[in-house]
Amino acid sequence: MSIFVSEPARPGPQRLPPALRRRAAARVAASEPMHATASQLDTEAARHHVIEEQAAKRAASRYRDEAGHEALPEIPYLPVAHLSGQTIIDLSSGSTLEEAQGLMEQHGIHHLVVLHEGAVAGLIDLAWVLEQRLKVVNQAAQSHLHALTLPAFITVTPETDAHELARQMLGYRIASALVVDPDNQAIALVTATDYLRLYAQRTQKHESI
């Protein structure tokens, strides 16, 4: 019932915690030719990611401090396997930001799993892709995912408690989490929308028509 938070970093199989790196992902996207290594990200982009990381850590720290002073009610166990319902689509780290956006539009989704050498290397959303496209405009070498610092992401196992995951997502200000099986294959995605849907379903049962 573990929850892992991977720090912002460039794509690589090491982005998954050791406990989730026993084997390569079973589902491997078609490999794409690797491009020459892009030049180092500009100073502003690097500083932006450092600021984001520090803000997430401060938020998590404040959340833990506040929660420690409250007597939280006992809530029935709810595995994330019963909550997740988002479509999982992946692409290789050799893909471009433009290709990532096109894939999202094609499937009507807002998240993509990034694979590097067949292993899960990150989770990106549409907002991040659009932000990066604005940063790297007219810089083709930096438009490939393997040249960018991917955002922090959360990985969990199917039996992880959904209530604890919600607390961690709030603490780290991350609106989605990737569910992986023992073979490191991405099998489901949990987003804030899933929690809203769960809340709506449960409150509807108590409403009178």
C-alpha positions as CSV (number, residue, x, y, z in Angstrom):
1,M,0.0,0.0,0.0
2,S,2.8,2.3,-0.9
3,I,2.9,5.9,-2.3
4,F,6.0,7.1,-4.1
5,V,6.8,10.7,-5.2
6,S,9.4,11.0,-7.9
7,E,11.3,14.3,-8.1
8,P,11.4,16.5,-11.3
9,A,14.0,15.1,-13.6
10,R,14.8,14.2,-17.2
11,P,13.3,10.9,-18.5
12,G,15.1,7.8,-17.3
13,P,14.2,4.4,-15.8
14,Q,15.7,5.5,-12.5
15,R,12.7,7.9,-12.0
16,L,10.7,5.0,-10.5
17,P,11.7,4.1,-6.9
18,P,13.8,0.9,-6.4
19,A,10.7,-0.9,-5.1
20,L,9.0,-0.4,-8.4
21,R,12.0,-1.1,-10.7
22,R,12.1,-4.9,-10.5
23,R,11.4,-5.3,-14.2
24,A,10.9,-3.2,-17.3
25,A,7.4,-2.1,-18.2
26,A,5.6,-4.8,-20.1
27,R,4.0,-2.4,-22.6
28,V,6.7,-0.8,-24.7
29,A,6.0,1.9,-27.2
30,A,7.7,1.7,-30.6
31,S,11.2,3.0,-30.3
32,E,12.0,6.2,-32.1
33,P,15.4,7.4,-33.3
34,M,17.3,9.3,-30.6
35,H,18.3,12.8,-31.4
36,A,21.5,14.6,-30.5
37,T,21.5,15.6,-26.8
38,A,19.9,19.0,-26.5
39,S,21.8,21.9,-24.9
40,Q,21.2,22.5,-21.2
41,L,17.8,24.0,-20.4
42,D,17.9,27.8,-20.0
43,T,18.4,29.3,-16.6
44,E,14.9,30.5,-16.2
45,A,13.4,27.0,-17.0
46,A,15.7,25.4,-14.5
47,R,14.9,28.0,-11.8
48,H,11.2,27.5,-12.5
49,H,11.4,23.7,-11.7
50,V,13.5,24.4,-8.6
51,I,10.9,26.8,-7.3
52,E,8.1,24.3,-8.1
53,E,9.9,21.6,-6.2
54,Q,10.5,23.7,-3.2
55,A,6.9,24.9,-3.1
56,A,5.6,21.4,-3.2
57,K,7.9,20.4,-0.3
58,R,6.8,23.4,1.8
59,A,3.1,22.6,1.0
60,A,3.6,18.9,2.1
61,S,5.4,20.0,5.3
62,R,2.6,22.4,6.2
63,Y,0.0,19.8,5.5
64,R,1.7,17.2,7.7
65,D,2.1,19.8,10.5
66,E,-1.6,20.8,10.3
67,A,-2.9,17.2,10.1
68,G,-0.8,16.3,13.1
69,H,-2.9,18.5,15.3
70,E,-6.3,17.2,14.1
71,A,-8.1,14.1,15.2
72,L,-9.1,12.8,11.8
73,P,-12.1,10.5,11.7
74,E,-11.6,6.9,10.8
75,I,-12.6,6.3,7.1
76,P,-13.3,2.9,5.5
77,Y,-10.5,1.6,3.4
78,L,-10.9,2.3,-0.3
79,P,-8.2,0.9,-2.7
80,V,-7.4,3.1,-5.7
81,A,-8.2,0.1,-7.9
82,H,-11.9,0.9,-7.2
83,L,-11.5,4.6,-8.0
84,S,-9.3,4.9,-11.1
85,G,-11.0,5.1,-14.5
86,Q,-8.8,7.2,-16.7
87,T,-7.5,5.9,-20.1
88,I,-3.8,5.1,-20.1
89,I,-1.9,6.1,-23.2
90,D,1.9,6.1,-23.4
91,L,4.6,7.5,-25.7
92,S,8.4,7.3,-25.8
93,S,10.7,9.9,-24.5
94,G,12.0,10.5,-28.0
95,S,8.6,12.1,-28.9
96,T,8.2,15.8,-29.2
97,L,5.9,18.1,-27.3
98,E,3.9,18.6,-30.4
99,E,3.4,14.8,-30.8
100,A,2.4,14.6,-27.1
101,Q,-0.2,17.3,-27.5
102,G,-1.5,15.7,-30.7
103,L,-1.8,12.3,-29.0
104,M,-3.9,13.8,-26.2
105,E,-6.2,15.6,-28.6
106,Q,-6.6,12.4,-30.7
107,H,-7.7,10.3,-27.7
108,G,-9.5,13.1,-25.8
109,I,-7.3,12.8,-22.7
110,H,-5.2,15.2,-20.6
111,H,-2.4,12.8,-19.3
112,L,0.3,10.7,-20.9
113,V,2.7,8.2,-19.5
114,V,6.3,8.7,-20.7
115,L,8.4,5.6,-21.4
116,H,12.2,5.6,-21.5
117,E,13.9,2.4,-22.8
118,G,10.7,0.6,-22.1
119,A,10.4,1.7,-18.5
120,V,7.9,4.2,-16.9
121,A,9.8,7.5,-16.8
122,G,7.1,10.1,-16.0
123,L,3.6,11.3,-16.2
124,I,2.8,14.6,-18.0
125,D,-0.5,16.5,-18.5
126,L,-1.7,18.9,-21.2
127,A,-1.1,22.0,-19.1
128,W,2.6,21.1,-18.7
129,V,2.9,20.3,-22.4
130,L,1.4,23.7,-23.4
131,E,3.7,25.5,-21.0
132,Q,6.8,23.8,-22.3
133,R,5.8,24.5,-25.9
134,L,5.7,28.2,-25.1
135,K,9.2,28.0,-23.5
136,V,10.9,26.1,-26.3
137,V,9.3,27.9,-29.3
138,N,11.8,28.1,-32.2
139,Q,14.1,25.7,-30.3
140,A,13.5,22.4,-32.1
141,A,16.4,20.6,-30.2
142,Q,14.6,21.2,-26.9
143,S,11.1,20.1,-28.1
144,H,11.8,16.4,-27.4
145,L,10.8,15.0,-24.0
146,H,14.2,13.4,-23.4
147,A,15.7,16.9,-23.4
148,L,13.2,18.3,-20.8
149,T,12.9,18.1,-17.1
150,L,9.7,16.2,-16.5
151,P,7.5,17.2,-13.6
152,A,7.3,15.4,-10.3
153,F,4.8,12.5,-10.3
154,I,3.2,10.1,-7.9
155,T,3.1,6.3,-8.4
156,V,1.0,3.9,-6.3
157,T,0.0,0.3,-6.3
158,P,-3.6,-0.9,-6.8
159,E,-4.1,-1.6,-3.1
160,T,-3.0,1.9,-2.0
161,D,-5.7,3.5,0.1
162,A,-7.4,6.2,-1.9
163,H,-7.9,8.4,1.1
164,E,-4.2,8.5,1.9
165,L,-3.4,9.1,-1.8
166,A,-5.8,12.1,-1.7
167,R,-3.9,13.6,1.3
168,Q,-0.6,13.2,-0.5
169,M,-1.9,14.7,-3.8
170,L,-3.1,17.7,-1.8
171,G,0.2,18.0,0.1
172,Y,2.3,17.9,-3.0
173,R,-0.1,19.8,-5.2
174,I,-0.1,17.0,-7.8
175,A,-3.5,16.4,-9.4
176,S,-2.9,12.9,-10.7
177,A,-1.2,9.6,-9.8
178,L,-0.1,6.6,-11.8
179,V,-1.1,3.1,-10.7
180,V,1.5,0.4,-11.6
181,D,1.5,-3.4,-11.2
182,P,4.3,-5.6,-10.0
183,D,5.8,-5.6,-13.5
184,N,6.1,-1.8,-13.5
185,Q,3.3,-1.6,-16.2
186,A,1.1,1.4,-15.9
187,I,-2.4,0.0,-15.5
188,A,-4.5,2.9,-14.3
189,L,-4.5,6.6,-13.6
190,V,-6.2,8.5,-10.7
191,T,-7.0,12.2,-11.1
192,A,-8.8,14.9,-9.1
193,T,-11.8,14.2,-11.4
194,D,-12.1,10.7,-10.1
195,Y,-12.4,12.1,-6.5
196,L,-15.0,14.6,-7.7
197,R,-16.9,11.8,-9.3
198,L,-16.7,9.7,-6.2
199,Y,-17.9,12.6,-4.1
200,A,-20.8,13.2,-6.4
201,Q,-21.9,9.6,-6.4
202,R,-21.8,9.3,-2.6
203,T,-23.6,12.6,-1.9
204,Q,-26.3,11.8,-4.4
205,K,-27.3,8.8,-2.4
206,H,-28.2,11.1,0.5
207,E,-30.3,13.5,-1.5
208,S,-34.0,13.3,-1.7
209,I,-35.8,14.0,-5.0
